[in-house]
Amino acid sequence: MYPNLELEMFKQKVSTKQLADACGISESAMRNKIKGRSDFKMSEARCVVNMLHETTEYLFARADEQGKAG
């Protein structure tokens, strides 16, 4: 659902568990959010942005929005 988020996690060697622990949620909850099965809370999104040092717009661009002109 969020290919840039998954790409940055891979590039920076950050696991789903590490991200979940930093944001104070379970690994399964984080996995569901990354896959688009549930929504990120604003505080969780900020946590992800701070941990991966990328912009919100970049990390949370949805797969179905990739390549669209805005």
TORPA-4810 file (N, C-alpha, C, O; in nm, 3 decimals):
<nodes>
NODE_1_0.082_-0.119_0.000_0.000_0.000_0.000_0.087_0.126_0.000_0.056_0.223_-0.069_M
NODE_2_0.194_0.124_0.076_0.286_0.239_0.084_0.425_0.196_0.037_0.513_0.170_0.119_Y
NODE_3_0.444_0.188_-0.093_0.572_0.133_-0.144_0.694_0.215_-0.102_0.800_0.157_-0.079_P
NODE_4_0.682_0.348_-0.091_0.798_0.428_-0.051_0.836_0.400_0.094_0.954_0.397_0.128_N
NODE_5_0.736_0.380_0.178_0.762_0.346_0.318_0.836_0.213_0.326_0.935_0.201_0.398_L
NODE_6_0.787_0.114_0.253_0.853_-0.016_0.254_0.994_-0.009_0.195_1.085_-0.075_0.244_E
NODE_7_1.011_0.071_0.091_1.142_0.088_0.031_1.241_0.151_0.130_1.354_0.104_0.144_L
NODE_8_1.197_0.256_0.198_1.286_0.322_0.294_1.317_0.232_0.413_1.429_0.234_0.464_E
NODE_9_1.220_0.155_0.457_1.247_0.060_0.564_1.355_-0.039_0.520_1.446_-0.070_0.596_M
NODE_10_1.344_-0.087_0.397_1.443_-0.181_0.343_1.580_-0.114_0.331_1.681_-0.170_0.375_F
NODE_11_1.584_0.004_0.271_1.711_0.074_0.249_1.780_0.108_0.380_1.903_0.101_0.389_K
NODE_12_1.702_0.146_0.480_1.759_0.187_0.608_1.768_0.072_0.709_1.808_0.091_0.824_Q
NODE_13_1.730_-0.047_0.663_1.736_-0.167_0.747_1.659_-0.150_0.877_1.708_-0.183_0.985_K
NODE_14_1.537_-0.098_0.864_1.447_-0.081_0.977_1.337_-0.187_0.964_1.265_-0.190_0.864_V
NODE_15_1.324_-0.271_1.064_1.223_-0.377_1.059_1.087_-0.323_1.102_1.076_-0.217_1.164_S
NODE_16_0.984_-0.399_1.068_0.849_-0.364_1.112_0.844_-0.360_1.265_0.778_-0.273_1.322_T
NODE_17_0.912_-0.454_1.329_0.914_-0.458_1.476_0.981_-0.334_1.533_0.931_-0.277_1.630_K
NODE_18_1.094_-0.292_1.476_1.163_-0.172_1.524_1.073_-0.050_1.511_1.066_0.033_1.602_Q
NODE_19_1.007_-0.038_1.399_0.917_0.075_1.375_0.800_0.071_1.472_0.762_0.173_1.529_L
NODE_20_0.743_-0.047_1.491_0.631_-0.063_1.583_0.672_-0.028_1.726_0.600_0.044_1.796_A
NODE_21_0.787_-0.079_1.768_0.835_-0.050_1.904_0.856_0.099_1.924_0.819_0.153_2.029_D
NODE_22_0.913_0.166_1.826_0.938_0.310_1.837_0.808_0.389_1.845_0.802_0.493_1.910_A
NODE_23_0.704_0.338_1.779_0.575_0.407_1.777_0.481_0.361_1.887_0.371_0.415_1.902_C
NODE_24_0.522_0.261_1.963_0.442_0.216_2.075_0.321_0.132_2.040_0.220_0.134_2.110_G
NODE_25_0.332_0.057_1.929_0.223_-0.033_1.890_0.280_-0.171_1.862_0.402_-0.189_1.856_I
NODE_26_0.193_-0.269_1.846_0.240_-0.405_1.820_0.291_-0.418_1.676_0.257_-0.339_1.587_S
NODE_27_0.372_-0.519_1.657_0.425_-0.545_1.522_0.311_-0.577_1.425_0.314_-0.532_1.310_E
NODE_28_0.213_-0.655_1.468_0.102_-0.689_1.379_0.019_-0.566_1.345_-0.030_-0.554_1.232_S
NODE_29_0.002_-0.474_1.440_-0.071_-0.350_1.412_0.005_-0.266_1.309_-0.055_-0.210_1.217_A
NODE_30_0.138_-0.258_1.324_0.218_-0.182_1.228_0.210_-0.246_1.091_0.198_-0.176_0.990_M
NODE_31_0.217_-0.378_1.085_0.208_-0.448_0.957_0.074_-0.418_0.889_0.070_-0.395_0.768_R
NODE_32_-0.033_-0.417_0.965_-0.165_-0.387_0.909_-0.171_-0.244_0.856_-0.235_-0.219_0.754_N
NODE_33_-0.107_-0.152_0.922_-0.105_-0.013_0.878_-0.024_0.001_0.750_-0.066_0.069_0.656_K
NODE_34_0.092_-0.062_0.745_0.178_-0.054_0.626_0.107_-0.115_0.505_0.121_-0.064_0.393_I
NODE_35_0.033_-0.222_0.526_-0.038_-0.289_0.417_-0.170_-0.222_0.382_-0.238_-0.263_0.288_K
NODE_36_-0.209_-0.118_0.459_-0.331_-0.045_0.428_-0.457_-0.106_0.485_-0.568_-0.065_0.449_G
NODE_37_-0.442_-0.204_0.571_-0.560_-0.269_0.631_-0.620_-0.184_0.742_-0.738_-0.197_0.774_R
NODE_38_-0.540_-0.097_0.800_-0.587_0.000_0.899_-0.511_0.130_0.879_-0.406_0.132_0.814_S
NODE_39_-0.563_0.237_0.935_-0.504_0.369_0.914_-0.401_0.403_1.021_-0.411_0.359_1.136_D
NODE_40_-0.303_0.482_0.981_-0.207_0.537_1.077_-0.273_0.651_1.153_-0.342_0.734_1.093_F
NODE_41_-0.253_0.656_1.284_-0.289_0.775_1.362_-0.184_0.881_1.330_-0.074_0.848_1.287_K
NODE_42_-0.218_1.007_1.351_-0.125_1.115_1.322_0.005_1.097_1.401_0.114_1.117_1.347_M
NODE_43_-0.006_1.060_1.528_0.114_1.042_1.611_0.202_0.929_1.558_0.325_0.938_1.566_S
NODE_44_0.141_0.824_1.505_0.218_0.713_1.448_0.287_0.755_1.319_0.402_0.719_1.294_E
NODE_45_0.217_0.832_1.237_0.276_0.882_1.112_0.396_0.971_1.143_0.500_0.962_1.077_A
NODE_46_0.381_1.059_1.243_0.494_1.145_1.282_0.612_1.063_1.331_0.727_1.094_1.300_R
NODE_47_0.583_0.958_1.406_0.688_0.868_1.455_0.764_0.805_1.339_0.887_0.801_1.339_C
NODE_48_0.691_0.756_1.240_0.752_0.694_1.122_0.838_0.795_1.047_0.951_0.764_1.009_V
NODE_49_0.785_0.914_1.026_0.859_1.020_0.955_0.988_1.053_1.030_1.094_1.065_0.969_V
NODE_50_0.979_1.068_1.161_1.097_1.101_1.241_1.200_0.989_1.239_1.320_1.016_1.237_N
NODE_51_1.155_0.868_1.240_1.248_0.754_1.242_1.318_0.736_1.108_1.436_0.701_1.103_M
NODE_52_1.246_0.758_0.998_1.303_0.733_0.865_1.359_0.859_0.799_1.419_0.851_0.692_L
NODE_53_1.339_0.975_0.860_1.395_1.102_0.811_1.357_1.132_0.666_1.440_1.173_0.586_H
NODE_54_1.230_1.110_0.636_1.176_1.141_0.503_1.048_1.221_0.522_0.997_1.233_0.634_E
NODE_55_0.995_1.277_0.414_0.874_1.358_0.425_0.749_1.270_0.434_0.747_1.156_0.386_T
NODE_56_0.649_1.325_0.494_0.519_1.257_0.504_0.465_1.226_0.366_0.418_1.115_0.340_T
NODE_57_0.472_1.324_0.276_0.419_1.307_0.141_0.487_1.191_0.068_0.421_1.113_-0.002_E
NODE_58_0.618_1.179_0.084_0.693_1.073_0.018_0.659_0.936_0.079_0.624_0.843_0.007_Y
NODE_59_0.671_0.925_0.210_0.652_0.795_0.275_0.510_0.742_0.261_0.490_0.621_0.247_L
NODE_60_0.412_0.831_0.264_0.273_0.787_0.266_0.202_0.804_0.133_0.079_0.808_0.129_F
NODE_61_0.278_0.815_0.024_0.217_0.812_-0.109_0.169_0.668_-0.131_0.246_0.573_-0.119_A
NODE_62_0.042_0.655_-0.164_-0.017_0.523_-0.180_0.020_0.464_-0.315_0.044_0.537_-0.411_R
NODE_63_0.025_0.333_-0.322_0.061_0.264_-0.446_-0.030_0.304_-0.560_0.016_0.316_-0.674_A
NODE_64_-0.159_0.325_-0.534_-0.252_0.361_-0.640_-0.241_0.507_-0.681_-0.306_0.549_-0.776_D
NODE_65_-0.160_0.586_-0.610_-0.139_0.726_-0.643_-0.006_0.751_-0.712_0.020_0.862_-0.758_E
NODE_66_0.079_0.651_-0.719_0.212_0.666_-0.778_0.200_0.708_-0.924_0.124_0.649_-1.001_Q
NODE_67_0.274_0.809_-0.961_0.278_0.851_-1.099_0.169_0.946_-1.141_0.170_0.993_-1.255_G
NODE_68_0.074_0.977_-1.054_-0.032_1.071_-1.088_0.017_1.214_-1.069_0.086_1.244_-0.971_K
NODE_69_-0.017_1.300_-1.161_0.016_1.441_-1.147_-0.084_1.505_-1.051_-0.204_1.477_-1.058_A
NODE_70_-0.035_1.592_-0.962_-0.124_1.652_-0.865_-0.133_1.793_-0.884_-0.204_1.861_-0.810_G
</nodes>
